Structure formats: structure tokens, C-alpha cells
Amino acid sequence: MKKRAGGSKAKAKGRKAPPVARGHKIARPAGAGLRAIKGARHHEMAGVKIDSVAAANGQVKRVVYPPGFRWSTHMKPLIGTELCMHGHVGFLTSGKVQGQYADGCTFEFAAPQVMVVEPGHDAWVVGREPAVLIQFDAAAETAQRFGLPAEHRHAS
């Protein structure tokens, strides 16, 4: 097999590659990261869109939190606990999230970033962009399976 000496495929075929201005990203279609996921179960709760797919002995979820979302405002009335008692382990693909534990400890994540949030928190979306989290979930066993405490606490 012969290697081509320099140049792109476009040049090799006599076509000129379209220019891309320095510092500019190539545009993606709006919502490209939010298309339907094949085989996913879709549901919404308090404005949060959740797509989940069974994977091994858990689920992989895409969770889209809308701008202005706050757990204590939107989910607390539905769930009935003071704080979110679910552990979250995943990758924030877009947006920004801040939160606070009962003891006053705070956290902040801005995409692209891996997130680990212990049970016992309030959290909210910051800014005008939805926060999109790819979450690895094992339902009620998430905290235990990922080695998180049952609730956020400082070591004594």
C-alpha cells in the first residue's frame, strides 16, 4: 500500500478543502447532542428529561436539566425528602451545575467535566444553558456500587 505524500484527501482528488477560520469551531446542528437515543426509555420529571438504557447491571442515562432548574424547588415536592438522596456519577457534557450539602459544603461543575456528587445535596443549573449529564446509575445501589457514603459527611 502506497502512502500519499502530504496533503488532504480533498487536495488528492483535486478539490480544495473549505477554509475554517482560526479559533472558530465547525458548527453542529442545533440539538445534535440531544437527539433520541436508540433503545432508550424516555421520561420527564419536573422539567428534567431523562433517557435511560440498560447496561450491564445498571443503566446509562442522559439527564437534561433545564436552565433555572433547582432540586429543592422542582423535585423536592415530588420526591418528599429535604435533599436529593441519590448519588450521581457521570460526565457533564454541557452546562454548569452548582450545589450544596446539608453541612454547607459546596460543589461546582462546568462542562466538560466528570461529576461525582454524594447523596444529601441540593443542586441547581447555573446560566442559560441546560446542564446535560451522562450518568452511570444503579438505582438505589448507586452510592454503594461506586464507593460513596450513604450521605455526605466529613471524616472525623
Protein Blocks (a to p, Z undefined) as FASTA:
>chain_A
ZZdeehifklmnopacddddehiacdddehklmgccehiacddeehiacddddehjbdcd
dddddehiafklmmmmmnopabdcbdcddddfbdcdddddfkopacdddddddddddehi
acddedjbdcddddddehjmlmmmnopafbdcddZZ
